[in-house]
């Protein structure tokens, strides 16, 4: 899996970066996603990378505590935009 980093920007938003691999080094692909109102306090450390859609490219997945008490899996395919792949019923991720 290619390295990825989600950073809390300290203002209620986050930025996602992703690196690509040449097999012997990594290259930063830049600021791939800036969230707007998407906050890391609702994610905690629940972030992973891997090819979740089977296309041969790494994706980034985060579990997000929704304001209605449910959680969702958010997937960034190619790192640029994200989709909600799953929404639970009531479930507290206990991020405190």
N, C-alpha and C positions, 0 to 999 in steps of 0.2 A: 504494500500500500504506500502511496505517496504521502509525505508529511503534510499536515494541515494544522492551522492554528486559528482558533476563535479567540478574539480579544475583546474584553469588556472595555468600551471606550470611555467609561466613567460618566456618561451623560444619558444613560438609558438606552444606548445603542451598542451594537457590536460590529466588528469587522472580521471577515474570514479571509485568510490567505491560504494558498496552496502552492506547493512546490512540485516540479516534475523531476524525474530521475533519468539520467543518461546511462545508468548502470554503474557509474563511478563517481558521480557528483549530483548535486541538486541545483535546480534553477528556480528562483522565485518567479511565479507567474503574475505577481502583483496583487493589489487589493481587489479581490474577486467579488466580494459581496459586502455592502454596507447596509445594515439592517433597517434603518429608520427606527421604529419603536420596538424592535426585537431585542430583549435584554438578557444578558447572560445570567442574571440572578434567577431566571426561570429555567436555566439549563444545568447549572452546577458543573460537574465534571462528566456529564453524560454525553460525550461526543466520541464518535468512532469514524474510521475511514476504511473503505473496502469497496469492491465492485458489487453493489447490492442489486443492480439491474441486469447483470450478465452481459454488458456490452464491451467488456475488456478494459474499461476505464474506471479508475477509482472515483468513488463518490464519498461525500461527507454526510453523516447521519447524526442528528442531535435529538434527544428526548426533551420536549418542552412542556413545562407546566402551564396549562392554559388557565385563564382567569376564571373559568366556570368550574374549576375543580377537577377537570379531566387532564389527560396528557396526550401529546401527539408525537409521532415520529416525523421529523422534517428531514428531507433528503435533498442535498445539493448535487445534482447530476452535472458533472463538468465544473462544479464550483461556482457558477455564476448566479443561478437563480434556484429557489427551492420550492418544493411541493410538499404538501401534507400527505403522507402515505398511510397514516393510521391515526384514529382518534379513539381514545378509551372512553369508558363510562367514568363515573367519579373515582378518582384515584389520586392520592397525594404522594408526590415524589419525595417529600420530606427533605427539601433542599436547605433547610436551616442548619 
